[in-house]
């Protein structure tokens, strides 16, 4: 809310196809929340809403739309086998999935019988009165998101994260890494992986910009470094294997990193 006022017209997030300012992100998220509220009513709270979308501006908007409706989001990998998707959906018992027309068939094949919100269709209007009523009753121990585990020792379990956990983490990270609105974050982590929490919530907390790096760039280290320079990315939080790939190809021998100042890995 504060970032949408302070940095109204500044680009908050961009992917290869789309970008939204902080204000546009807020408005579109509230429109999505209104769809959820209209489907289930204002008393439908703290329920899992599955986000079945590729890593994109649309996925992020769906996260925040879910939160505005008073519920929590569950990102699910679109490349999972149908059987695993079906298992996760049965475990969650989610009454609603946000997806698009392209992935609608895959959801239907999993046997899902709940409501679908297609984000590439007309998502209607926002309703500030309903959203305000919902947010007034939220507390920091309410869930913000859930992530399915790998399921390597059996069926996937669902790990629930509270608003308080994210707030504590981000407040610490802002101080520790000295993050402000001047940062341009280059996102690598998938949104169904908890490393992405840092990227997403630093962006909305500080008013910095989040650039979603196309996944294929990480296959070609030279293209990746060129992309960092093109987008003037100065902050990144990546898995070590990406850094190893850049080192093994000795990419930095011929291309200089013009803007990158802070690099985290885990």
Order of alpha helices (4+ residues) and beta strands (2+ residues): alpha-beta-beta-alpha-beta-alpha-beta-alpha-beta-alpha-beta-alpha-beta-beta-alpha-beta-alpha-beta-alpha-beta-alpha-beta
